[in-house]
Amino acid sequence: MNSVLASTNLEMAKEGQGVAFLPLSLAESDIELGKLVRAGEEALDVPVQLVIYRPRSRMSPHCEAFWLKVVDGNAN
């Protein structure tokens, strides 16, 4: 998971401008390199549920292909 806001918060935290709530997948390499440390124990991690929405109408072929992968991935 990545977003402009999360990436900005990551950079600000690395520059010492405060703490940031970040996806572990985004911060993990900087934690391993010692550039960041957890601000608390793993027990304080916040679980996140992602929901993907789409319009009822057909989308571009690229978007429809992505949607099929999402739907097929949930079938297993």
TAQUI-V672226 format. One record per residue. N is the residue number from 0. PSI is psi in whole degrees, -180 to 180 (999 if undefined). Layout:
N:PSI
N:PSI
//
This chain:
0:134
1:146
2:163
3:-42
4:-46
5:-42
6:-39
7:-45
8:-38
9:-50
10:-39
11:-40
12:-41
13:-28
14:0
15:22
16:16
17:-168
18:162
19:139
20:117
21:151
22:136
23:-37
24:-28
25:-37
26:-13
27:-45
28:-37
29:-30
30:-46
31:-34
32:-5
33:11
34:-25
35:155
36:153
37:143
38:-8
39:-178
40:162
41:-27
42:-20
43:-2
44:146
45:116
46:145
47:136
48:125
49:137
50:131
51:128
52:151
53:159
54:158
55:-33
56:162
57:148
58:-175
59:158
60:-38
61:-47
62:-40
63:-39
64:-43
65:-46
66:-42
67:-38
68:-40
69:-48
70:-45
71:-35
72:-30
73:-14
74:-21
75:999
//
